[in-house]
Amino acid sequence: MDRRHYRAFLSRRVLLSGAAQCYHLEFSVPEVEIFDFQPGQFISLLAVDGNGKQQTRAYSIASAPRPGGFDLLVNRVEGGFFSNLLCDLEPGQEVEFHGPHGMFVLKQPLTDSIFVATGTGVAPIRSFVEWLFPESGEDRSEGRDIWLVYGTRYKTELYYEEYFEKVAAERKNFRYLKTLSREGEEWQGLHGHVQGYVAQIVEERATQTGVVTASDGPPFDIHAYICGLNDMVSSTRNLLKEMGWNRKQIVFERYD
Ligand SMILES: Cc1cc2nc3c(=O)[nH]c(=O)nc-3n(C[C@H](O)[C@H](O)[C@H](O)COP(=O)(O)OP(=O)(O)OC[C@H]3O[C@@H](n4cnc5c(N)ncnc54)[C@H](O)[C@@H]3O)c2cc1C
């Protein structure tokens, strides 16, 4: 298939975690006024490796659509080709890509939503949150209850923590739960994996609304959007299905 290819120029690189070697990368795409996409989608980056072979990798866009460009959130994978290329990119350097691609997008009409992410899986969630709760302009959340359950191993891997905290402080319908699976007792916040907190949200909401499963509807108006590595995605999907959710209510993106 003939796809339009674009050139993205790195304008800013921020190390978010030295321990996890994770970078926030801001790109400009000068050839278009706005590179448009739906929040949650990814792009495919292309580059030729040391053996002359063309390599393609998917990266979720970590920002809402905006004039000028987009952000990525990239974790350096030891020995990995593309993640190292991106993490070593200097401002002004360029990379080729095509897209946008993917079905990890908000369902319309918007419903109450639970966003679930681990690690860099929070990238498309940041895109959702920026779009729903723009800093300037109209709030697009329509008063729906939105939860973000974000899990990482250590505190150093909580990417965009300040940003999500700020949105949670400013918008009463956005709740931000961050849980760490390997941090010791000195961590005063939530411990453990995301699944336990997702189950808690679902149970509490069911008690409040009296709507437990899809068959109790209509309307069973809530979706989950899950992004990260396959183990977490699969076990969260299974948990929700066991709790009576219909598979159409579960939207997911797997990175591996
Ligand atoms: C739809 C989609 C969206 C994605 N979005 C992002 C994103 O926003 N940010 C991001 O950092 N990554 C994202 N990824 C993962 C990304 O595409 C690459 O797989 C990752 O950057 C590793 O590529 P690499 O070329 O460096 O490693 P490779 O050269 O492909 O692999 C090197 C080694 O690392 C292992 N490996 C591959 N990926 C991972 C991983 N994620 N963690 C640990 N080990 C791994 C491989 O098994 C292999 O042994 C996404 C993947 C998909 C499918």
The ligand as an ORCA input file, in Angstrom:
! r2SCAN-3c Opt
* xyz 0 1
  C       1.184     -0.167     18.860
  C       2.513     -0.047     19.585
  C       2.837      1.146     20.218
  C       4.052      1.265     20.894
  N       4.338      2.426     21.531
  C       5.479      2.561     22.235
  C       5.754      3.772     22.967
  O       4.955      4.723     22.986
  N       6.943      3.849     23.644
  C       7.849      2.812     23.657
  O       8.908      2.974     24.281
  N       7.598      1.650     22.984
  C       6.455      1.506     22.267
  N       6.220      0.349     21.571
  C       7.294     -0.658     21.481
  C       8.208     -0.307     20.288
  O       7.513     -0.469     19.055
  C       9.456     -1.192     20.192
  O       9.071     -2.546     20.216
  C      10.449     -0.947     21.329
  O      10.867      0.421     21.327
  C      11.700     -1.835     21.128
  O      12.199     -1.611     19.837
  P      13.762     -1.758     19.543
  O      13.959     -1.637     18.054
  O      14.568     -0.844     20.399
  O      14.082     -3.238     20.040
  P      14.273     -4.521     19.109
  O      15.552     -4.342     18.334
  O      13.037     -4.740     18.334
  O      14.386     -5.653     20.190
  C      15.560     -5.853     20.974
  C      15.268     -6.795     22.114
  O      14.416     -6.184     23.087
  C      13.218     -6.941     23.311
  N      12.125     -5.972     23.406
  C      11.405     -5.443     22.392
  N      10.509     -4.543     22.850
  C      10.653     -4.496     24.181
  C      10.013     -3.750     25.206
  N       9.013     -2.871     24.932
  N      10.441     -3.946     26.475
  C      11.441     -4.819     26.760
  N      12.090     -5.565     25.815
  C      11.694     -5.407     24.551
  C      13.077     -7.822     22.085
  O      12.399     -9.020     22.418
  C      14.514     -8.077     21.691
  O      15.047     -9.134     22.447
  C       4.995      0.188     20.910
  C       4.653     -1.010     20.261
  C       3.435     -1.136     19.624
  C       3.097     -2.447     18.948
*
